[in-house]
Amino acid sequence: MNFDIAMTGFVALYIFMLAAFAGWVIIGNVPAILHTPLMSGSNFVHGIVVVGGLFALFNASTVLEQAIGFFAVLLGAGNAAGGYAVTDRMLAMFKTSDAKPKTAHHHGARVHHLKKS
Amino acid sequence: MFILGSQLLIGAADLCAAFLFMFGLKQMSSPATAPKGIKVAGVGMVAAVAASFLYLFTVDAAARPHILVNIGLAVTALLIGGVGAWFVGRKVAMTAMPQMVAIYNGMGGGAAGSIAAVELFGGHTQGVTQLVVTLLGGCIGAVSLSGSAIAWAKLDGVLKKPLRFKGQQFVNATALLASVAVAGVILASALGVTGLLLPTATWIWIFFGCAMLFGILMTLPIGGADMPVVISIYNAFTGLAVGLEGFVLQNPALMIAGMVVGAAGLLLTVIMAKAMNRSIANVLFTNFGTVTKAKPGAIKGSERPTDASDAAIKMRYASSVIIVPGYGLAAAHAQQKLYEFVKLLLAAKVSVKFAIHPVAGRMPGQMDVLLAEAGVPYDMIFQLDDINDDFATTDVALVIGANDVVNPAARADKSSPIFGMPILNADKAKQVYVIKRGQGKGYSGIVNALFYSPNCNMVYGDAQAVLIKMIEAVRGLGAAAA
């Protein structure tokens, strides 16, 4: 990649180290009640791999490289889009009782997508 | 000039994406701000993906003749993968969330592994460091892909039983060592060593084959209740693989996003392992439940069944009830019926709380999501440490499809395989009801002392069917009074 900022190994290690610390601290503050959306949300975040997949596919010059690059973009795009969709859906479900004062027995009317499997 | 501009734009978009990801994850520290957080992160993703089309201005000379085909392939892959996963993600049942997370882990790992494969087959890597990092990231990505596929099959019920055989650890170690050795061969060939028996491309296939085989073998023996740890580990693996491939492509956004996810996965893995009082190595490398089979006769007495409606009426006239949900609630899709029942209790001025064990269900936080889906406000939901002292002053504890997480043997019985695991003190409530499918033992095969204790009654049946009976019983009371 003709990137302006060619990284040496040490700069990369600094980035890794700081990102790991930041991640550990930020994630450590997420309450246990949100651990499932946190996990699907971090699924979504690693969906950024699709950008790497696109780079690889654009630079592919043989059929094999094109096939694998296509596979990478396909998986990465699915990872990002699916991770976003489920996380967004889950987070929208978390409500306090204050949000709906004294109507605890009324929201049975909500539509639920309960699929029997 | 134009090329320089495109590179600046890509850099700026990626920087922006990395910032928005971190900010979005930060917003997840409260359920109130979290919905905004994921939307913010989504904007970052769209920006990064859109900007990556600017890479087209700087493609390798060798790839230039194929550029139109490659664009077509990229757009097709984005549409099929993105739109397909979007619709599945919008529709999938909340009870299937652990499977979905396993799939997304596998997809991310597979994508990272594929990037490594393209770099290796195309001979794009420069220098030993880049090659080693490519191989490492590729190996982790491939393990995550195949391991997550097995985890998915287990969670979805395609694979019913953990597969264990003699000498398993030896076979697993061989597969891992083989992939390391083949990585060595690929490295040697890049350094100009000849006479390696097979063409380098063949070695690359063997390398990915060994790594994927190891992922499969490593996941096969792991049992259902250990799934929270396994999912967390693959989450960390995928993050790590993405981060490493980010270094190979010299893309800091991938490095940062991957590493943050890696750290998150590791943290969750540690939390899950702690909640089971086991080390991570213990979960991965020992066959849980096969350790102690000697002590089934230690508990005297018998399980006392009771009727669903009797239990329901007792709860209706109690002043406080704590509900302990477990995997059985998810398996029976009973969360809506549960909240319907709880609303009847609340209407009768009973104080109701939910107590969640960190490893209840098949992934971290699964119970919280199911309750939220049913409409339970999150201020009624309490985690282990916040509620454990309340059981002693509570009239009724209702355990639904949970077993090991309420087994008092973990507190007292040193010979029990789960000794030392933090549990919910449901047994300390004045009366305990346990809704359970049948008399059989739970997953771990451990006898639960709680079921035999004098203050405990069993309500046998599918959680959904039992809760429907309970709802009818309490409604019947109301009708009789009116």
Interface residues (C-beta under 8 A of the other chain):
Chain A: M1 N2 F3 D4 I5 A6 M7 G9 A12 I15 F16 A19 A20 F21 A22 G23 W24 I26 I27 G28 N29 V30 P31 A32 I33 L34 H35 T36 P37 L38 M39 S40 G41 S42 N43 F44 V45 H46 G47 I48 V49 V50 V51 G52 G53 L54 F55 A56 L57 F58 N59 A60 S61 T62 L64 E65 Q66 I68 G69 F70 F71 A72 V73 L74 L75 G76 A77 G78 N79 A80 A81 G82 G83 Y84 A85 V86 T87 D88 R89 M90 L91 A92 M93 F94 K95 T96 S97 D98 A99 K100 A104 H105 H107 G108 R110 H112 H113 L114 K115 K116 S117
Chain B: I3 Q7 L8 G11 D14 A17 F21 M22 G24 L25 K26 M28 S29 S30 P31 A32 A34 P35 G37 I38 K39 A41 G42 M45 A48 V49 S52 F53 Y55 L56 T58 V59 D60 A62 A63 P65 H66 I67 V69 N70 I71 L73 A74 T76 A77 L78 I80 G81 G82 V83 G84 A85 W86 V88 G89 R90 K91 V92 A93 M94 T95 A96 M97 M100 V101 I103 Y104 N105 M107 G108 G110 A111 A112 S114 I115 A117 V118 E119 F121 G122 H124 T129 I231 S232 N235 T238 G239 V242 G243 E245 G246 F247 L249 Q250 N251 P252 A253 L254 M255 I256 A257 G258 M259 V260 V261 G262 A263 A264 G265 L266 L267 L268 I271 H333 Q336 Y339 E340 K343 L344 L346 A347 I356 P358 M363 P364 G365 Q366 D368 V369 A372 E373 A374 G375 P377 Y378 D379 M380 I381 Q383
